[in-house]
């Protein structure tokens, strides 16, 4: 694999972990999420409803109660470079949702994402298709914020090091 291809893969993974950490940190600043979304033909498809366009996603984001807890643990992450600017990201994940200290959703799911990387600060999600694989149960809430933030920074640093090499 060429260095530029590896750098693109790291950028895509960094973007995804940053996206998760924004939700897990109870972020209220949509502009931080907005810079990860591709403006042309953005789609978010999920079991809880489909959203078309960044404005629809922003409305959904703003309706979330920021006191709720969210935890995303991605695994089996694979990036496929489609062309010079497009990549697909596929992975399974464990998701937990907490309201008032009580886990109300604990599930295993799958993400299929198409993202566009035009050399901006981050690649941008153009289409995201989430599917629920099964409901699961374990003990308490597992906060993944620090892990996702660390992985975001790690992949970002790796991408930057390749550019400098």
N, C-alpha and C positions, 0 to 999 in steps of 0.2 A: 504494500500500500504506500502510495506517495504521501509525503509530508502534508501537502495541501489537503488531500482527502481526509487524513487523520485529523487535521485541524478543524475541518468542517464538521466531522463527527463529534468532536469535543464541544464545538459551539452549539450544536443541536442538543446534546445532553445537558450542557450548562443552562441553556434556555429553559428546558423542561423542569429541572430542579429549582430554578429561580421561580418559575411559575407556581410550583407547589409551595415553596417557602412563602410567597406573597399571601397565599390563602391561609397558611398555617400561622402566620404572624398576626392575624387579625387586621391586616392591612385595610385602610379605608381610602387610600389614594389610588383611584382607578388609572391614573396616568402611568403608574408603574406596571400595571397589567397591560394597558393599551399599547405600550411600546413592544409587547410580545405578540401582538395580533396583526395579521396582514389585512390591510384595508379592502383589498379587491376580492370580493367573493367569499368573505369569511363565513364559515359554517361551524356550528357547535352542535353535534348530535349526541344526545344522551337519553338514558331511560327516563329521566325526569322532564324531558322536553327538548325540542330542537330550536335552535336560535340561528337566525340568518342576519348577518351584519354585525358590525362592532357595536352599534348603538343598542341593539337588542341584548348583546352580551353585557354591555355596561349597565343597562337597566336591571338585568338579572343579578349582576354583581352588587349593585347598590341596594337591592332588596334583601341581601343576606344579612342576618343578624351577626354583627362582628364579634359578639361575645361567645358565639358558638365555637366549638373546637373542631378542627379538621386535621386529619392525619393521612398522608399519602405515602405508601411505601412501594415504589416501583421496583420491579425485578425482571430479569430476562429481557433487558432493554437491547434492541437492535436498531441500528440506523442503516438505511439504504440510500445511497446517493443516486438520485434519478438522472439529473443532468447538472449543469454548472451552477444552478441556483436552487434547485428543488431537491428535497430529501424527504424520506418517509421515516417515521419513528414508530416502532411497535413495541409494546411491553405489557406485561401483566402488572397488577398492583393490588395492594391491600388498602382499603379505605375505611377509616373510622370517622364517625360524626358524633359529636357530643353536644348535648343541650342541657344546661343547668347541671353539669356534672354526671349526666346519665348518657351512656352510649345508646343512641337511637338507630344507628346504622353501622353495621360492620360487614363488609363485603369484599369479595375478590372480584376484580373486573379486568377489563382489557382496554387499552388505548390503541387506536390507529390514528396517526397524525401525519398530515402533509404540511411541511413548512417551507418557507421561501427564505433564502439567505442572499440578500443583495449587498452584503458587506457592511450593513448597519451595525449598531452596537450589539444587537442580538438577531438571530434568525427569528422569523415571525410565523406563528401558527396560522395556516390558511384554512385547514379543515381538521376538525377533531371528531372522531367517532368513538364514543365510549360505550362499552357493553358490560352488563352485569353478568358475571359467570355464575356466582352463587353467593348466598348469604352464609356467613360464618360467625362463629362466636369464640372468643378467647376471654381472658381475664379483663383487666382494666385497659384504659386508654393508653396508647403508646404514642407519645408526642414525637413526631418526626421532623419538627422544624429545624433543630440544630443539624441533624443529619442531611436534610435537603439543602440547607444553606451551605454546609461544608462541601457537599458534592458539587453544588453550583460553583463555588469559588475554586474548587480543585480543577474541575473541567475548564473553567475560564482561564485559569493560570496555565494549564497544559496547552490550550489553544494559543495563548499569548507567547509561550516559550517556543512553540513551533515557528511562529511568525518571526521571532527574533533570531532563530538559529540560521 
